[in-house]
């Protein structure tokens, strides 16, 4: 299901990397952006996060001249932000994900993608107050697209992560309600399993030798 795939933080729908480019775009920049993005995507999927980060940086570097539209730019910044976060460039990762959010908002895209990643990026840094705020905004958007019904197990994963952030800032009552809601949804969907492939933020701080 499309929403389920969106919520597991993989480039599936927006990016099958058919870039929408303007007629006045620089053809060399188009070619370079396409070449770098293919390498970045391949390395991201293989878990070669340091290589992927450098390739996404090259994609971003070619973005202005490539003529990519806002939706494509949002995907590029989103993926660059993820790679930055995994390799422990946390501030740059947040900046990149905020750029992705801004481009998606301008393009009327699915802003819960970047909001969810921002929530998880902060959660994994134990920045619980910031994480809870991003989760609150993410769920407001997820509920607009009926995520609980379309992707119930992925939705419960996010509910439990939101609850974790809330417990750590002392909002135990709301956290328990979210956990109860997650348990109820899982019981109602016993035959379904989580396929969440969560971004491993902060797991690759040192480059392999």
matplotlib code that plots the C-alpha trace (Angstrom):
import matplotlib.pyplot as plt

x = [0.0, 1.3, 0.9, 2.5, 5.5, 5.7, 5.8, 8.8, 11.0, 12.0, 12.0, 9.3, 6.5, 7.8, 11.1, 11.2, 13.5, 11.6, 12.8, 10.5, 12.9, 12.3, 13.2, 15.9, 17.7, 21.4, 21.7, 25.1, 23.6, 20.6, 23.0, 25.1, 22.1, 20.7, 24.0, 24.6, 21.1, 21.3, 24.5, 23.0, 19.9, 21.9, 24.2, 21.3, 19.5, 22.7, 23.3, 26.5, 25.4, 28.7, 29.0, 25.3, 25.6, 28.4, 26.4, 23.3, 25.4, 26.5, 22.8, 22.0, 24.9, 23.6, 20.0, 19.8, 21.1, 19.3, 15.8, 14.3, 10.8, 9.9, 8.6, 11.8, 13.8, 11.8, 12.8, 16.4, 16.6, 14.7, 17.1, 20.1, 18.8, 18.3, 21.9, 23.2, 21.3, 22.5, 26.1, 25.7, 25.6, 22.6, 22.2, 22.7, 20.2, 17.6, 18.2, 17.9, 14.7, 13.3, 14.1, 12.4, 9.3, 9.3, 9.5, 6.8, 4.6, 5.1, 4.3, 1.3, 3.2, 3.0, 4.6, 4.1, 7.2, 9.7, 7.8, 8.0, 11.7, 12.3, 10.5, 12.5, 15.8, 15.2, 13.9, 17.1, 19.2, 17.0, 15.8, 12.3, 10.6, 11.5, 10.6, 7.1, 6.4, 7.3, 5.2, 2.2, 2.5, 3.1, 0.0, -2.1, -1.1, -1.3, -4.8, -5.8, -4.9, -6.5, -3.2, -4.6, -6.9, -4.5, -1.3, -2.3, 0.8, 3.2, 0.8, 1.1, 4.9, 4.7, 2.2, 4.6, 7.5, 5.4, 4.6, 8.3, 9.0, 6.0, 7.1, 10.5, 9.1, 6.7, 3.5, 2.7, -1.1, -1.1, 1.7, -0.3, -3.3, -1.2, 0.1, -3.4, -4.5, -1.6, -2.4, -6.0, -5.1, -2.7, -5.4, -7.7, -5.1, -3.7, -3.0, -0.8, 2.8, 5.1, 7.3, 8.8, 12.4, 13.3, 16.1, 19.0, 19.8, 23.2, 24.3, 27.2, 29.2, 32.6, 33.4, 34.4, 38.1]
y = [0.0, 3.4, 5.0, 2.0, 2.4, 6.1, 5.6, 3.2, 6.0, 4.6, 6.4, 4.6, 6.8, 10.3, 9.3, 6.5, 9.3, 10.5, 14.1, 16.8, 19.2, 22.5, 23.1, 25.7, 23.3, 22.8, 19.3, 18.7, 19.4, 17.2, 14.3, 14.8, 15.0, 11.8, 10.0, 11.1, 10.3, 6.8, 6.2, 7.8, 5.7, 2.5, 3.2, 4.3, 1.0, -0.9, 0.8, 2.6, 5.7, 7.7, 7.2, 7.9, 11.2, 12.4, 11.4, 13.2, 16.3, 16.2, 15.8, 18.9, 20.7, 20.2, 21.0, 24.6, 24.1, 20.8, 22.4, 20.0, 20.8, 21.4, 17.9, 16.4, 18.8, 17.8, 14.2, 15.0, 17.1, 14.5, 11.7, 13.9, 14.7, 11.0, 10.2, 13.1, 12.0, 8.4, 9.6, 11.9, 15.3, 16.0, 19.8, 19.6, 16.7, 18.8, 21.7, 19.4, 17.8, 21.3, 22.2, 19.0, 20.0, 23.5, 22.3, 19.7, 22.4, 24.7, 21.8, 20.6, 17.4, 14.9, 16.9, 14.1, 12.4, 15.1, 15.8, 12.1, 12.0, 15.2, 13.6, 10.4, 12.3, 14.2, 11.1, 9.2, 12.2, 12.1, 15.6, 14.6, 17.9, 18.7, 15.2, 15.4, 18.7, 17.2, 14.1, 16.2, 18.0, 14.7, 13.0, 16.0, 15.4, 11.6, 11.8, 14.0, 11.1, 8.4, 6.7, 4.7, 2.7, 2.6, 1.6, 0.5, -1.2, 1.5, 3.9, 2.0, 2.1, 5.9, 6.1, 4.2, 6.4, 9.5, 8.0, 7.4, 11.1, 12.1, 9.8, 11.4, 14.9, 13.9, 13.8, 10.3, 10.5, 11.3, 8.8, 6.0, 6.9, 6.7, 3.3, 2.1, 3.3, 1.5, -1.8, -1.5, -1.0, -3.9, -6.2, -5.2, -6.0, -9.2, -10.7, -7.8, -7.3, -4.3, -3.7, -0.5, 0.0, 2.8, 5.3, 4.3, 7.8, 8.1, 4.6, 5.3, 8.1, 6.8, 6.0, 2.3, 1.8]
z = [0.0, -0.9, 2.5, 4.2, 1.9, 2.5, 6.2, 6.1, 4.9, 1.6, -1.7, -3.5, -4.9, -5.4, -6.6, -9.0, -9.9, -12.9, -12.3, -13.7, -15.3, -17.0, -20.6, -19.6, -17.3, -17.8, -19.5, -17.9, -14.4, -15.3, -16.2, -13.1, -10.8, -12.3, -12.0, -8.4, -7.3, -8.7, -6.8, -3.6, -3.8, -4.3, -1.4, 0.9, 0.2, 0.8, 4.1, 2.9, 4.6, 4.4, 0.7, 0.3, 2.2, -0.1, -3.2, -1.9, -1.3, -5.0, -6.0, -3.9, -5.4, -8.9, -7.9, -8.9, -12.4, -12.9, -13.1, -10.7, -9.5, -5.9, -5.3, -6.5, -4.4, -1.4, -1.9, -2.5, 0.7, 2.6, 1.7, 2.3, 5.7, 6.5, 5.4, 7.4, 10.5, 10.3, 10.1, 13.1, 11.4, 13.4, 13.0, 9.2, 9.1, 10.8, 8.5, 5.4, 6.6, 7.3, 3.7, 2.5, 4.6, 3.1, -0.5, 0.1, 1.6, -1.4, -3.7, -1.6, -1.0, 1.9, 4.7, 7.3, 5.7, 6.8, 10.1, 11.0, 10.3, 12.3, 15.2, 15.0, 14.5, 17.7, 19.6, 18.8, 20.2, 23.3, 22.5, 23.7, 23.8, 20.2, 19.2, 20.8, 19.0, 15.7, 16.4, 17.3, 13.9, 12.1, 13.5, 12.6, 9.0, 9.1, 10.4, 7.4, 5.1, 7.3, 8.1, 11.0, 8.6, 5.6, 7.4, 10.9, 12.0, 10.9, 12.6, 15.9, 15.6, 15.5, 18.3, 20.5, 19.6, 20.3, 23.7, 24.4, 23.8, 26.0, 28.9, 28.9, 29.3, 32.0, 30.1, 31.3, 31.0, 27.3, 26.7, 28.3, 26.2, 23.0, 24.1, 24.8, 21.4, 19.7, 21.5, 20.5, 16.8, 16.9, 18.4, 15.6, 13.0, 14.3, 10.9, 9.8, 10.6, 10.8, 7.8, 9.1, 8.0, 10.3, 9.6, 12.0, 13.2, 14.9, 14.1, 11.7, 13.3, 12.3, 8.7, 8.0, 7.5]

ax = plt.figure().add_subplot(projection="3d")
ax.plot(x, y, z, "-o")
ax.set_aspect("equal")
plt.show()
